Amino acid sequence: MATEDPLSPEILYPTWQHEYQAAVVELDRQKLPERVVAAEAAIFKRLQQLSQDSDSNAERQVIEDALHSIRVLKRDELKYPDWEK
């Protein structure tokens, strides 16, 4: 029987959350841009799949939160310009 790590966030949407989590926890600044691109690609692919599904509001909210976190990561860690200004 596997035990859960109480510090690890629950993965409810594995089609994109694994890539997202890999980006969020990446400490190597050389690997971080690649992780961010992979996370964004997985999220946008999933959004395309959800575009025909009106019953996925909970996942859409989680995606919105994840995209916000990625924007902050890109701004603060990768020094991308803040396009929300």
URRA-V838335 format. One record per residue. N is the residue number from 0. SS is DSSP state (~ for helix, > for strand, _ for the rest). BURIAL is # if it has 16 or more other C-alpha atoms within 10 Angstrom, else .. D_CENTER is the distance of its C-alpha to the mean C-alpha in whole Angstrom. Layout:
<<N | SS | BURIAL | D_CENTER> <N | SS | BURIAL | D_CENTER>>
//
This chain:
<<0 | _ | . | 28> <1 | _ | . | 25> <2 | _ | . | 24> <3 | _ | . | 21> <4 | _ | . | 20> <5 | _ | . | 20> <6 | _ | . | 17> <7 | _ | . | 14> <8 | _ | . | 12> <9 | _ | . | 13> <10 | _ | . | 11> <11 | _ | . | 12> <12 | _ | . | 10> <13 | ~ | . | 11> <14 | ~ | . | 11> <15 | ~ | # | 7> <16 | ~ | # | 6> <17 | ~ | # | 8> <18 | ~ | # | 6> <19 | ~ | # | 3> <20 | ~ | # | 6> <21 | ~ | . | 8> <22 | ~ | # | 7> <23 | ~ | # | 7> <24 | ~ | . | 11> <25 | _ | . | 12> <26 | _ | . | 15> <27 | _ | . | 17> <28 | ~ | . | 17> <29 | ~ | . | 18> <30 | ~ | . | 15> <31 | ~ | # | 13> <32 | ~ | # | 13> <33 | ~ | . | 13> <34 | ~ | # | 10> <35 | ~ | # | 8> <36 | ~ | . | 10> <37 | ~ | # | 9> <38 | ~ | # | 5> <39 | ~ | # | 7> <40 | ~ | . | 9> <41 | ~ | # | 8> <42 | ~ | # | 7> <43 | ~ | . | 10> <44 | ~ | . | 12> <45 | ~ | # | 11> <46 | ~ | # | 12> <47 | ~ | . | 15> <48 | ~ | . | 16> <49 | ~ | . | 16> <50 | _ | . | 18> <51 | _ | . | 21> <52 | _ | . | 20> <53 | _ | . | 21> <54 | _ | . | 21> <55 | _ | . | 17> <56 | ~ | . | 17> <57 | ~ | . | 15> <58 | ~ | . | 12> <59 | ~ | . | 12> <60 | ~ | . | 12> <61 | ~ | . | 9> <62 | ~ | # | 7> <63 | ~ | . | 9> <64 | ~ | . | 8> <65 | ~ | # | 5> <66 | ~ | # | 6> <67 | ~ | . | 9> <68 | ~ | . | 7> <69 | ~ | # | 6> <70 | ~ | # | 10> <71 | ~ | . | 11> <72 | ~ | # | 10> <73 | ~ | # | 12> <74 | ~ | . | 15> <75 | ~ | . | 16> <76 | _ | . | 15> <77 | _ | . | 15> <78 | _ | . | 18> <79 | _ | . | 17> <80 | _ | . | 19> <81 | _ | . | 18> <82 | _ | . | 18> <83 | _ | . | 18> <84 | _ | . | 22>>
//
